[in-house]
């Protein structure tokens, strides 16, 4: 019997694999109809490919390349350990139990492995994608921030601390970087690629980004250059820096190209001093300034689509779901003012 109900009331599907002479687990389904459909599909497919995990992982990003080199490198690194562990096993023999156990122990690798098996499924190398629909909640620390986790006064304090923990030249540059990130929402890679000619009167041209993983210069994440607003507080800080490079605005203290590990050496003493002074909880990742930028603009009354343009997204949905962390108290105050003004009129 290849379709049966378990003790939890779910329908289990197994089919006989002629290549291994064993029953192969297909999946678990909420209804019998879905289970029978899955059984029928898998029987129709016949024996899966004999390609091993190691064979496919080695050529995955060559045969199925992603547009960006940084994405290709990221995916290759995220499947390496799985390949080393299950390299001799056939792709089709990786079941959901194995996938779930691996994903629970290595949550950061789930998306890459799901993508790899999806490509294998599209080419009929496997019957199903064992990493799909596992029902696991991935870690989203940067997105689960609480309202008011960072205030504007905190951002300004961070900028001032940069002057205290670094020498004058480096401190001014780090302060300008903090204020630019917080008030424009540019990504770190976009910040590292900014040139003096990109800084206009009240605006920034964001036309490229530097990848710290590949050490290459490329287009922004969505592939579209954009001209965004540069608030006066950030522009004044940039103008107060001493240029260390012929073209780049933000560099290492020696005037070289910035990348994440080098920037961490500049940012870490700032956040450590801020944490000691303010009692702020958490690690305070630099990327949180981008979250603060979105939240700040939303709280100022800007539409999600406007904020999405500033941040380099195609629409405002991702802004609301990912970056903005609006305060309920401030929302009530805005509603109260709007309703009171309407009634007064």
ZADO-1210 file (C-alpha; in nm, 4 decimals, padded with zeros to 6 digits):
<atoms>
<atom x="00.0000" y="00.0000" z="00.0000" code="UNK" pos="1"/>
<atom x="00.1576" y="00.3286" z="-00.1096" code="UNK" pos="2"/>
<atom x="-00.1035" y="00.5753" z="00.0231" code="UNK" pos="3"/>
<atom x="-00.2032" y="00.5597" z="00.3900" code="UNK" pos="4"/>
<atom x="-00.3020" y="00.7843" z="00.6808" code="UNK" pos="5"/>
<atom x="-00.0680" y="00.8344" z="00.9755" code="UNK" pos="6"/>
<atom x="-00.1584" y="00.8818" z="01.3403" code="UNK" pos="7"/>
<atom x="-00.1856" y="01.2602" z="01.2935" code="UNK" pos="8"/>
<atom x="-00.4458" y="01.2256" z="01.0216" code="UNK" pos="9"/>
<atom x="-00.2081" y="01.3184" z="00.7374" code="UNK" pos="10"/>
<atom x="-00.1798" y="01.1177" z="00.4175" code="UNK" pos="11"/>
<atom x="00.1574" y="00.9562" z="00.3456" code="UNK" pos="12"/>
<atom x="00.2644" y="00.8684" z="-00.0081" code="UNK" pos="13"/>
<atom x="00.5275" y="00.6083" z="-00.0917" code="UNK" pos="14"/>
<atom x="00.6108" y="00.4581" z="-00.4305" code="UNK" pos="15"/>
<atom x="00.8293" y="00.1667" z="-00.5288" code="UNK" pos="16"/>
<atom x="01.1657" y="00.2666" z="-00.6794" code="UNK" pos="17"/>
<atom x="01.2796" y="-00.0040" z="-00.9211" code="UNK" pos="18"/>
<atom x="01.6362" y="00.1261" z="-00.9229" code="UNK" pos="19"/>
<atom x="01.6821" y="00.0688" z="-00.5489" code="UNK" pos="20"/>
<atom x="01.4123" y="-00.1986" z="-00.5008" code="UNK" pos="21"/>
<atom x="01.2815" y="-00.0028" z="-00.2064" code="UNK" pos="22"/>
<atom x="00.9771" y="00.2054" z="-00.1233" code="UNK" pos="23"/>
<atom x="01.0562" y="00.5744" z="-00.1632" code="UNK" pos="24"/>
<atom x="00.8846" y="00.8395" z="00.0509" code="UNK" pos="25"/>
<atom x="00.7178" y="01.1022" z="-00.1690" code="UNK" pos="26"/>
<atom x="00.5575" y="01.3352" z="00.0834" code="UNK" pos="27"/>
<atom x="00.2855" y="01.4074" z="00.3390" code="UNK" pos="28"/>
<atom x="-00.0444" y="01.5633" z="00.2292" code="UNK" pos="29"/>
<atom x="-00.3510" y="01.7000" z="00.4137" code="UNK" pos="30"/>
<atom x="-00.6105" y="01.5205" z="00.1943" code="UNK" pos="31"/>
<atom x="-00.6357" y="01.1816" z="00.0301" code="UNK" pos="32"/>
<atom x="-00.7047" y="01.3425" z="-00.3087" code="UNK" pos="33"/>
<atom x="-00.3747" y="01.5324" z="-00.2978" code="UNK" pos="34"/>
<atom x="-00.1952" y="01.2172" z="-00.1902" code="UNK" pos="35"/>
<atom x="-00.3397" y="01.0127" z="-00.4772" code="UNK" pos="36"/>
<atom x="-00.2463" y="01.2864" z="-00.7246" code="UNK" pos="37"/>
<atom x="00.1106" y="01.2858" z="-00.5932" code="UNK" pos="38"/>
<atom x="00.1272" y="00.9070" z="-00.6187" code="UNK" pos="39"/>
<atom x="00.0055" y="00.9194" z="-00.9780" code="UNK" pos="40"/>
<atom x="00.2551" y="01.1892" z="-01.0757" code="UNK" pos="41"/>
<atom x="00.5489" y="01.0045" z="-00.9247" code="UNK" pos="42"/>
<atom x="00.4586" y="00.6716" z="-01.0812" code="UNK" pos="43"/>
<atom x="00.4315" y="00.8405" z="-01.4177" code="UNK" pos="44"/>
<atom x="00.7794" y="00.9843" z="-01.3838" code="UNK" pos="45"/>
<atom x="00.9458" y="00.6448" z="-01.3565" code="UNK" pos="46"/>
<atom x="01.2995" y="00.5971" z="-01.2152" code="UNK" pos="47"/>
<atom x="01.4793" y="00.9202" z="-01.1335" code="UNK" pos="48"/>
<atom x="01.8268" y="01.0096" z="-01.2528" code="UNK" pos="49"/>
<atom x="02.1333" y="00.8415" z="-01.1065" code="UNK" pos="50"/>
<atom x="02.3107" y="01.1781" z="-01.0731" code="UNK" pos="51"/>
<atom x="02.4637" y="01.2125" z="-00.7276" code="UNK" pos="52"/>
<atom x="02.4453" y="01.5110" z="-00.4955" code="UNK" pos="53"/>
<atom x="02.8157" y="01.5849" z="-00.5435" code="UNK" pos="54"/>
<atom x="02.7915" y="01.5640" z="-00.9240" code="UNK" pos="55"/>
<atom x="02.5044" y="01.8081" z="-00.9402" code="UNK" pos="56"/>
<atom x="02.6348" y="02.0460" z="-00.6716" code="UNK" pos="57"/>
<atom x="02.9701" y="02.0750" z="-00.8523" code="UNK" pos="58"/>
<atom x="02.8102" y="02.1927" z="-01.1761" code="UNK" pos="59"/>
<atom x="02.4932" y="02.3558" z="-01.0434" code="UNK" pos="60"/>
<atom x="02.6034" y="02.7196" z="-01.0713" code="UNK" pos="61"/>
<atom x="02.7719" y="02.6459" z="-01.4047" code="UNK" pos="62"/>
<atom x="02.4703" y="02.4825" z="-01.5679" code="UNK" pos="63"/>
<atom x="02.2138" y="02.6994" z="-01.3882" code="UNK" pos="64"/>
<atom x="02.3929" y="03.0325" z="-01.3375" code="UNK" pos="65"/>
<atom x="02.2312" y="03.3293" z="-01.1615" code="UNK" pos="66"/>
<atom x="02.2801" y="03.6771" z="-01.3107" code="UNK" pos="67"/>
<atom x="02.4962" y="03.8128" z="-01.0275" code="UNK" pos="68"/>
<atom x="02.8386" y="03.6700" z="-00.9459" code="UNK" pos="69"/>
<atom x="02.7806" y="03.7329" z="-00.5746" code="UNK" pos="70"/>
<atom x="02.4638" y="03.5199" z="-00.5844" code="UNK" pos="71"/>
<atom x="02.6461" y="03.2391" z="-00.7622" code="UNK" pos="72"/>
<atom x="02.9237" y="03.2457" z="-00.5029" code="UNK" pos="73"/>
<atom x="02.6745" y="03.2584" z="-00.2157" code="UNK" pos="74"/>
<atom x="02.4773" y="02.9599" z="-00.3473" code="UNK" pos="75"/>
<atom x="02.7915" y="02.7555" z="-00.4118" code="UNK" pos="76"/>
<atom x="02.9122" y="02.8118" z="-00.0558" code="UNK" pos="77"/>
<atom x="02.5716" y="02.7308" z="00.0970" code="UNK" pos="78"/>
<atom x="02.5438" y="02.3853" z="-00.0649" code="UNK" pos="79"/>
<atom x="02.9063" y="02.2789" z="-00.0145" code="UNK" pos="80"/>
<atom x="02.8665" y="02.1220" z="00.3294" code="UNK" pos="81"/>
<atom x="02.5544" y="01.9309" z="00.2251" code="UNK" pos="82"/>
<atom x="02.7422" y="01.8022" z="-00.0794" code="UNK" pos="83"/>
<atom x="03.0345" y="01.6894" z="00.1345" code="UNK" pos="84"/>
<atom x="02.7997" y="01.5012" z="00.3678" code="UNK" pos="85"/>
<atom x="02.5663" y="01.3407" z="00.1124" code="UNK" pos="86"/>
<atom x="02.7854" y="01.3600" z="-00.1978" code="UNK" pos="87"/>
<atom x="02.7718" y="00.9912" z="-00.2855" code="UNK" pos="88"/>
<atom x="02.3951" y="00.9668" z="-00.2504" code="UNK" pos="89"/>
<atom x="02.1719" y="01.0039" z="-00.5542" code="UNK" pos="90"/>
<atom x="01.9794" y="01.3290" z="-00.5723" code="UNK" pos="91"/>
<atom x="01.6535" y="01.1355" z="-00.5943" code="UNK" pos="92"/>
<atom x="01.7314" y="00.9531" z="-00.2691" code="UNK" pos="93"/>
<atom x="01.7292" y="01.2711" z="-00.0586" code="UNK" pos="94"/>
<atom x="01.3909" y="01.2540" z="00.1159" code="UNK" pos="95"/>
<atom x="01.1987" y="01.5155" z="00.3132" code="UNK" pos="96"/>
<atom x="01.3045" y="01.3679" z="00.6470" code="UNK" pos="97"/>
<atom x="01.6702" y="01.4135" z="00.5555" code="UNK" pos="98"/>
<atom x="01.6036" y="01.7610" z="00.4155" code="UNK" pos="99"/>
<atom x="01.4099" y="01.8744" z="00.7216" code="UNK" pos="100"/>
<atom x="01.6742" y="01.7502" z="00.9631" code="UNK" pos="101"/>
<atom x="01.9449" y="01.9288" z="00.7659" code="UNK" pos="102"/>
<atom x="01.7471" y="02.2519" z="00.7397" code="UNK" pos="103"/>
<atom x="01.6814" y="02.2568" z="01.1139" code="UNK" pos="104"/>
<atom x="02.0531" y="02.2217" z="01.1839" code="UNK" pos="105"/>
<atom x="02.1672" y="02.4515" z="00.8992" code="UNK" pos="106"/>
<atom x="01.8874" y="02.7094" z="00.8512" code="UNK" pos="107"/>
<atom x="02.1121" y="02.9467" z="00.6573" code="UNK" pos="108"/>
<atom x="02.1519" y="02.6882" z="00.3798" code="UNK" pos="109"/>
<atom x="01.7825" y="02.6171" z="00.3241" code="UNK" pos="110"/>
<atom x="01.7116" y="02.8678" z="00.0477" code="UNK" pos="111"/>
<atom x="02.0145" y="02.7641" z="-00.1592" code="UNK" pos="112"/>
<atom x="01.9404" y="02.3903" z="-00.1270" code="UNK" pos="113"/>
<atom x="01.5759" y="02.4505" z="-00.2128" code="UNK" pos="114"/>
<atom x="01.6849" y="02.6382" z="-00.5245" code="UNK" pos="115"/>
<atom x="01.9310" y="02.3643" z="-00.6228" code="UNK" pos="116"/>
<atom x="01.6728" y="02.0872" z="-00.5946" code="UNK" pos="117"/>
<atom x="01.4197" y="02.3046" z="-00.7769" code="UNK" pos="118"/>
<atom x="01.6556" y="02.3227" z="-01.0741" code="UNK" pos="119"/>
<atom x="01.7079" y="01.9466" z="-01.0530" code="UNK" pos="120"/>
<atom x="01.3300" y="01.8943" z="-01.0465" code="UNK" pos="121"/>
<atom x="01.2802" y="02.1122" z="-01.3539" code="UNK" pos="122"/>
<atom x="01.5187" y="01.8862" z="-01.5446" code="UNK" pos="123"/>
<atom x="01.3568" y="01.5623" z="-01.4181" code="UNK" pos="124"/>
<atom x="01.6634" y="01.4657" z="-01.2155" code="UNK" pos="125"/>
<atom x="01.4475" y="01.4176" z="-00.9054" code="UNK" pos="126"/>
<atom x="01.0809" y="01.3322" z="-00.8494" code="UNK" pos="127"/>
<atom x="01.0174" y="01.6023" z="-00.5891" code="UNK" pos="128"/>
<atom x="01.1965" y="01.8867" z="-00.4177" code="UNK" pos="129"/>
<atom x="01.2566" y="01.7615" z="-00.0617" code="UNK" pos="130"/>
<atom x="01.3473" y="02.1119" z="00.0621" code="UNK" pos="131"/>
<atom x="01.0232" y="02.2730" z="-00.0588" code="UNK" pos="132"/>
<atom x="00.7378" y="02.3556" z="00.1786" code="UNK" pos="133"/>
<atom x="00.9084" y="02.2250" z="00.4900" code="UNK" pos="134"/>
<atom x="00.7089" y="02.4640" z="00.7057" code="UNK" pos="135"/>
<atom x="01.0156" y="02.5924" z="00.8847" code="UNK" pos="136"/>
<atom x="01.0338" y="02.9470" z="01.0096" code="UNK" pos="137"/>
<atom x="01.3631" y="03.0913" z="00.8958" code="UNK" pos="138"/>
<atom x="01.5592" y="03.3262" z="01.1174" code="UNK" pos="139"/>
<atom x="01.4671" y="03.6844" z="01.0337" code="UNK" pos="140"/>
<atom x="01.6409" y="03.8764" z="01.3103" code="UNK" pos="141"/>
<atom x="01.6829" y="04.1949" z="01.1115" code="UNK" pos="142"/>
<atom x="01.3153" y="04.1971" z="01.0210" code="UNK" pos="143"/>
<atom x="01.1773" y="04.1256" z="01.3661" code="UNK" pos="144"/>
<atom x="01.2839" y="04.4564" z="01.5184" code="UNK" pos="145"/>
<atom x="01.0474" y="04.6271" z="01.7584" code="UNK" pos="146"/>
<atom x="00.8982" y="04.9722" z="01.6969" code="UNK" pos="147"/>
<atom x="01.1206" y="05.2502" z="01.8326" code="UNK" pos="148"/>
<atom x="01.4162" y="05.0097" z="01.8624" code="UNK" pos="149"/>
<atom x="01.6253" y="05.2966" z="01.7250" code="UNK" pos="150"/>
<atom x="01.5360" y="05.6634" z="01.7513" code="UNK" pos="151"/>
<atom x="01.6622" y="05.9610" z="01.5532" code="UNK" pos="152"/>
<atom x="01.8533" y="06.0784" z="01.8601" code="UNK" pos="153"/>
<atom x="02.0302" y="05.7390" z="01.8618" code="UNK" pos="154"/>
<atom x="02.1334" y="05.7818" z="01.4980" code="UNK" pos="155"/>
<atom x="02.2780" y="06.1246" z="01.5707" code="UNK" pos="156"/>
<atom x="02.4577" y="05.9867" z="01.8768" code="UNK" pos="157"/>
<atom x="02.6116" y="05.7098" z="01.6670" code="UNK" pos="158"/>
<atom x="02.7383" y="05.9696" z="01.4218" code="UNK" pos="159"/>
<atom x="02.8921" y="06.1784" z="01.6992" code="UNK" pos="160"/>
<atom x="03.0561" y="05.8756" z="01.8597" code="UNK" pos="161"/>
<atom x="03.2413" y="05.8141" z="01.5331" code="UNK" pos="162"/>
<atom x="03.4309" y="06.1368" z="01.5971" code="UNK" pos="163"/>
<atom x="03.5273" y="06.0172" z="01.9459" code="UNK" pos="164"/>
<atom x="03.6539" y="05.6674" z="01.8661" code="UNK" pos="165"/>
<atom x="03.8434" y="05.7526" z="01.5453" code="UNK" pos="166"/>
<atom x="04.0946" y="06.0166" z="01.4463" code="UNK" pos="167"/>
<atom x="03.9557" y="06.3358" z="01.2949" code="UNK" pos="168"/>
<atom x="03.9824" y="06.2360" z="00.9277" code="UNK" pos="169"/>
<atom x="03.8465" y="05.8827" z="00.9718" code="UNK" pos="170"/>
<atom x="03.5850" y="05.9957" z="01.2227" code="UNK" pos="171"/>
<atom x="03.4366" y="06.2506" z="00.9855" code="UNK" pos="172"/>
<atom x="03.4193" y="05.9939" z="00.7070" code="UNK" pos="173"/>
<atom x="03.2515" y="05.7318" z="00.9317" code="UNK" pos="174"/>
<atom x="03.0082" y="05.9941" z="01.0620" code="UNK" pos="175"/>
<atom x="02.9144" y="06.0898" z="00.7064" code="UNK" pos="176"/>
<atom x="02.8656" y="05.7236" z="00.6134" code="UNK" pos="177"/>
<atom x="02.6360" y="05.6635" z="00.9125" code="UNK" pos="178"/>
<atom x="02.4214" y="05.9674" z="00.8356" code="UNK" pos="179"/>
<atom x="02.4081" y="05.8878" z="00.4630" code="UNK" pos="180"/>
<atom x="02.2971" y="05.5304" z="00.5298" code="UNK" pos="181"/>
<atom x="02.0406" y="05.6353" z="00.7898" code="UNK" pos="182"/>
<atom x="01.8839" y="05.9219" z="00.5969" code="UNK" pos="183"/>
<atom x="01.8918" y="05.7788" z="00.2440" code="UNK" pos="184"/>
<atom x="01.8587" y="05.4042" z="00.3046" code="UNK" pos="185"/>
<atom x="02.1302" y="05.3090" z="00.0551" code="UNK" pos="186"/>
<atom x="02.2685" y="04.9574" z="00.0823" code="UNK" pos="187"/>
<atom x="02.6270" y="04.9157" z="00.2096" code="UNK" pos="188"/>
<atom x="02.7474" y="04.8040" z="-00.1354" code="UNK" pos="189"/>
<atom x="02.5915" y="05.1147" z="-00.2899" code="UNK" pos="190"/>
<atom x="02.7507" y="05.3324" z="-00.0221" code="UNK" pos="191"/>
<atom x="03.0947" y="05.1842" z="-00.0914" code="UNK" pos="192"/>
<atom x="03.0588" y="05.2570" z="-00.4651" code="UNK" pos="193"/>
<atom x="02.9514" y="05.6238" z="-00.4353" code="UNK" pos="194"/>
<atom x="03.1742" y="05.8716" z="-00.6180" code="UNK" pos="195"/>
<atom x="03.2067" y="06.2447" z="-00.5626" code="UNK" pos="196"/>
<atom x="03.0315" y="06.3085" z="-00.8928" code="UNK" pos="197"/>
<atom x="02.7295" y="06.1113" z="-00.7619" code="UNK" pos="198"/>
<atom x="02.6753" y="06.3661" z="-00.4818" code="UNK" pos="199"/>
<atom x="02.4576" y="06.6442" z="-00.6182" code="UNK" pos="200"/>
<atom x="02.2830" y="06.9355" z="-00.4512" code="UNK" pos="201"/>
<atom x="02.0381" y="06.7521" z="-00.2291" code="UNK" pos="202"/>
<atom x="02.0467" y="06.4312" z="-00.4323" code="UNK" pos="203"/>
<atom x="02.2481" y="06.1128" z="-00.4827" code="UNK" pos="204"/>
<atom x="02.2952" y="05.9185" z="-00.8047" code="UNK" pos="205"/>
<atom x="02.2944" y="05.5487" z="-00.7129" code="UNK" pos="206"/>
<atom x="02.4195" y="05.3784" z="-01.0280" code="UNK" pos="207"/>
<atom x="02.6410" y="05.0951" z="-00.9028" code="UNK" pos="208"/>
<atom x="02.7271" y="04.8745" z="-00.6076" code="UNK" pos="209"/>
<atom x="03.0441" y="04.7093" z="-00.4830" code="UNK" pos="210"/>
<atom x="03.0206" y="04.3397" z="-00.3961" code="UNK" pos="211"/>
<atom x="03.2281" y="04.2499" z="-00.0923" code="UNK" pos="212"/>
<atom x="03.2068" y="03.8772" z="-00.1724" code="UNK" pos="213"/>
<atom x="03.3349" y="03.8976" z="-00.5306" code="UNK" pos="214"/>
<atom x="03.5289" y="04.2267" z="-00.4976" code="UNK" pos="215"/>
<atom x="03.3577" y="04.3419" z="-00.8174" code="UNK" pos="216"/>
<atom x="03.1690" y="04.6563" z="-00.9145" code="UNK" pos="217"/>
<atom x="02.8261" y="04.6059" z="-01.0669" code="UNK" pos="218"/>
<atom x="02.4770" y="04.7561" z="-01.0916" code="UNK" pos="219"/>
<atom x="02.2512" y="04.8094" z="-00.7874" code="UNK" pos="220"/>
<atom x="02.0657" y="04.5052" z="-00.6554" code="UNK" pos="221"/>
<atom x="01.7575" y="04.5503" z="-00.8745" code="UNK" pos="222"/>
<atom x="01.9716" y="04.6448" z="-01.1750" code="UNK" pos="223"/>
<atom x="01.8187" y="04.9918" z="-01.1999" code="UNK" pos="224"/>
<atom x="02.0078" y="05.3156" z="-01.1276" code="UNK" pos="225"/>
<atom x="01.8122" y="05.5726" z="-00.9315" code="UNK" pos="226"/>
<atom x="01.8412" y="05.9359" z="-00.8245" code="UNK" pos="227"/>
<atom x="01.7388" y="05.9754" z="-00.4620" code="UNK" pos="228"/>
<atom x="01.7043" y="06.2502" z="-00.2038" code="UNK" pos="229"/>
<atom x="02.0099" y="06.3369" z="00.0070" code="UNK" pos="230"/>
<atom x="01.8941" y="06.5233" z="00.3203" code="UNK" pos="231"/>
<atom x="02.0930" y="06.8276" z="00.4261" code="UNK" pos="232"/>
<atom x="02.2251" y="06.6632" z="00.7440" code="UNK" pos="233"/>
<atom x="02.3901" y="06.3868" z="00.5394" code="UNK" pos="234"/>
<atom x="02.5154" y="06.6163" z="00.2640" code="UNK" pos="235"/>
<atom x="02.6736" y="06.8526" z="00.5166" code="UNK" pos="236"/>
<atom x="02.8553" y="06.5584" z="00.6770" code="UNK" pos="237"/>
<atom x="02.9881" y="06.4453" z="00.3375" code="UNK" pos="238"/>
<atom x="03.1073" y="06.7964" z="00.2568" code="UNK" pos="239"/>
<atom x="03.2888" y="06.8035" z="00.5923" code="UNK" pos="240"/>
<atom x="03.5032" y="06.4995" z="00.5089" code="UNK" pos="241"/>
<atom x="03.8540" y="06.5075" z="00.3690" code="UNK" pos="242"/>
<atom x="03.8667" y="06.3241" z="00.0312" code="UNK" pos="243"/>
<atom x="04.1111" y="06.0327" z="00.0471" code="UNK" pos="244"/>
<atom x="04.0447" y="05.9051" z="-00.3050" code="UNK" pos="245"/>
<atom x="04.0238" y="06.0704" z="-00.6465" code="UNK" pos="246"/>
<atom x="03.6703" y="05.9442" z="-00.7067" code="UNK" pos="247"/>
<atom x="03.5321" y="05.7411" z="-00.4120" code="UNK" pos="248"/>
<atom x="03.3492" y="05.9237" z="-00.1325" code="UNK" pos="249"/>
<atom x="03.3892" y="05.6571" z="00.1366" code="UNK" pos="250"/>
<atom x="03.7132" y="05.4633" z="00.1688" code="UNK" pos="251"/>
<atom x="03.9347" y="05.2890" z="00.4194" code="UNK" pos="252"/>
<atom x="04.1595" y="05.5179" z="00.6294" code="UNK" pos="253"/>
<atom x="04.4367" y="05.4519" z="00.3768" code="UNK" pos="254"/>
<atom x="04.2159" y="05.5665" z="00.0877" code="UNK" pos="255"/>
<atom x="04.1398" y="05.2214" z="-00.0520" code="UNK" pos="256"/>
<atom x="03.8147" y="05.0615" z="-00.1653" code="UNK" pos="257"/>
<atom x="03.5863" y="04.9744" z="00.1259" code="UNK" pos="258"/>
<atom x="03.4341" y="04.6296" z="00.1665" code="UNK" pos="259"/>
<atom x="03.2337" y="04.4779" z="00.4503" code="UNK" pos="260"/>
<atom x="03.5172" y="04.3315" z="00.6555" code="UNK" pos="261"/>
<atom x="03.7129" y="04.6575" z="00.6370" code="UNK" pos="262"/>
<atom x="03.4005" y="04.8581" z="00.7193" code="UNK" pos="263"/>
<atom x="03.3319" y="04.6326" z="01.0187" code="UNK" pos="264"/>
<atom x="03.6636" y="04.7447" z="01.1687" code="UNK" pos="265"/>
<atom x="03.5410" y="05.1042" z="01.1476" code="UNK" pos="266"/>
<atom x="03.1827" y="05.0396" z="01.2586" code="UNK" pos="267"/>
<atom x="03.2485" y="04.7991" z="01.5462" code="UNK" pos="268"/>
<atom x="03.4111" y="05.0497" z="01.7885" code="UNK" pos="269"/>
<atom x="03.1248" y="05.2919" z="01.7194" code="UNK" pos="270"/>
<atom x="02.8478" y="05.0474" z="01.8059" code="UNK" pos="271"/>
<atom x="03.0385" y="04.9120" z="02.1069" code="UNK" pos="272"/>
<atom x="03.0777" y="05.2608" z="02.2508" code="UNK" pos="273"/>
<atom x="02.7122" y="05.3356" z="02.1751" code="UNK" pos="274"/>
<atom x="02.5990" y="05.0137" z="02.3456" code="UNK" pos="275"/>
<atom x="02.8027" y="05.0940" z="02.6569" code="UNK" pos="276"/>
<atom x="02.6682" y="05.4465" z="02.6732" code="UNK" pos="277"/>
<atom x="02.3023" y="05.3853" z="02.5915" code="UNK" pos="278"/>
<atom x="02.2445" y="05.0312" z="02.7151" code="UNK" pos="279"/>
<atom x="02.1074" y="04.9423" z="02.3727" code="UNK" pos="280"/>
<atom x="02.0372" y="04.5704" z="02.3500" code="UNK" pos="281"/>
<atom x="02.1531" y="04.3542" z="02.0642" code="UNK" pos="282"/>
<atom x="02.4429" y="04.3588" z="01.8245" code="UNK" pos="283"/>
<atom x="02.3223" y="04.6645" z="01.6265" code="UNK" pos="284"/>
<atom x="02.4178" y="04.5519" z="01.2765" code="UNK" pos="285"/>
<atom x="02.5020" y="04.8333" z="01.0367" code="UNK" pos="286"/>
<atom x="02.2211" y="04.7197" z="00.8061" code="UNK" pos="287"/>
<atom x="01.9728" y="04.8284" z="01.0740" code="UNK" pos="288"/>
<atom x="02.0320" y="05.1871" z="00.9608" code="UNK" pos="289"/>
<atom x="01.8592" y="05.0943" z="00.6345" code="UNK" pos="290"/>
<atom x="01.5644" y="04.9608" z="00.8361" code="UNK" pos="291"/>
<atom x="01.5600" y="05.2817" z="01.0359" code="UNK" pos="292"/>
<atom x="01.5598" y="05.4877" z="00.7156" code="UNK" pos="293"/>
<atom x="01.2471" y="05.3092" z="00.5921" code="UNK" pos="294"/>
<atom x="01.0723" y="05.3357" z="00.9280" code="UNK" pos="295"/>
<atom x="01.1625" y="05.7036" z="00.9614" code="UNK" pos="296"/>
<atom x="01.0267" y="05.7905" z="00.6179" code="UNK" pos="297"/>
<atom x="00.7050" y="05.5940" z="00.6799" code="UNK" pos="298"/>
<atom x="00.6555" y="05.7763" z="01.0091" code="UNK" pos="299"/>
<atom x="00.7022" y="06.1089" z="00.8303" code="UNK" pos="300"/>
<atom x="00.3974" y="06.0190" z="00.6240" code="UNK" pos="301"/>
<atom x="00.5616" y="05.9088" z="00.2992" code="UNK" pos="302"/>
<atom x="00.3879" y="05.6366" z="00.1019" code="UNK" pos="303"/>
<atom x="00.5406" y="05.2869" z="00.0863" code="UNK" pos="304"/>
<atom x="00.5906" y="05.3276" z="-00.2892" code="UNK" pos="305"/>
<atom x="00.7892" y="05.6498" z="-00.2371" code="UNK" pos="306"/>
<atom x="01.0011" y="05.4834" z="00.0305" code="UNK" pos="307"/>
<atom x="01.0464" y="05.1822" z="-00.1968" code="UNK" pos="308"/>
<atom x="01.1878" y="05.4054" z="-00.4704" code="UNK" pos="309"/>
<atom x="01.4305" y="05.5692" z="-00.2275" code="UNK" pos="310"/>
<atom x="01.5502" y="05.2278" z="-00.1072" code="UNK" pos="311"/>
<atom x="01.5695" y="05.0743" z="-00.4552" code="UNK" pos="312"/>
<atom x="01.2680" y="04.8428" z="-00.4534" code="UNK" pos="313"/>
<atom x="01.0190" y="04.7966" z="-00.7355" code="UNK" pos="314"/>
<atom x="00.7187" y="04.8579" z="-00.5080" code="UNK" pos="315"/>
<atom x="00.6253" y="04.9418" z="-00.1518" code="UNK" pos="316"/>
<atom x="00.5033" y="04.5978" z="-00.0432" code="UNK" pos="317"/>
<atom x="00.8491" y="04.4742" z="00.0480" code="UNK" pos="318"/>
<atom x="00.9126" y="04.7967" z="00.2382" code="UNK" pos="319"/>
<atom x="00.6126" y="04.7373" z="00.4637" code="UNK" pos="320"/>
<atom x="00.6800" y="04.3653" z="00.5099" code="UNK" pos="321"/>
<atom x="01.0552" y="04.3820" z="00.5574" code="UNK" pos="322"/>
<atom x="01.2018" y="04.7160" z="00.6539" code="UNK" pos="323"/>
<atom x="00.9545" y="04.9450" z="00.8224" code="UNK" pos="324"/>
<atom x="00.8832" y="04.9020" z="01.1926" code="UNK" pos="325"/>
<atom x="00.6245" y="05.1727" z="01.2597" code="UNK" pos="326"/>
<atom x="00.5300" y="05.2783" z="01.6095" code="UNK" pos="327"/>
<atom x="00.1663" y="05.2113" z="01.7000" code="UNK" pos="328"/>
<atom x="00.1668" y="05.5144" z="01.9294" code="UNK" pos="329"/>
<atom x="00.2800" y="05.7440" z="01.6472" code="UNK" pos="330"/>
<atom x="00.0264" y="05.5868" z="01.4130" code="UNK" pos="331"/>
<atom x="-00.2550" y="05.6642" z="01.6563" code="UNK" pos="332"/>
<atom x="-00.1310" y="06.0217" z="01.6927" code="UNK" pos="333"/>
<atom x="-00.1297" y="06.0735" z="01.3142" code="UNK" pos="334"/>
<atom x="-00.4807" y="05.9284" z="01.2890" code="UNK" pos="335"/>
<atom x="-00.5990" y="06.1448" z="01.5769" code="UNK" pos="336"/>
<atom x="-00.4597" y="06.4620" z="01.4179" code="UNK" pos="337"/>
<atom x="-00.6067" y="06.3762" z="01.0785" code="UNK" pos="338"/>
<atom x="-00.9525" y="06.3077" z="01.2215" code="UNK" pos="339"/>
<atom x="-00.9464" y="06.6103" z="01.4510" code="UNK" pos="340"/>
<atom x="-00.8431" y="06.8375" z="01.1640" code="UNK" pos="341"/>
<atom x="-01.1216" y="06.6981" z="00.9474" code="UNK" pos="342"/>
<atom x="-01.3846" y="06.7444" z="01.2189" code="UNK" pos="343"/>
<atom x="-01.2590" y="07.0959" z="01.2929" code="UNK" pos="344"/>
<atom x="-01.2994" y="07.1891" z="00.9270" code="UNK" pos="345"/>
</atoms>
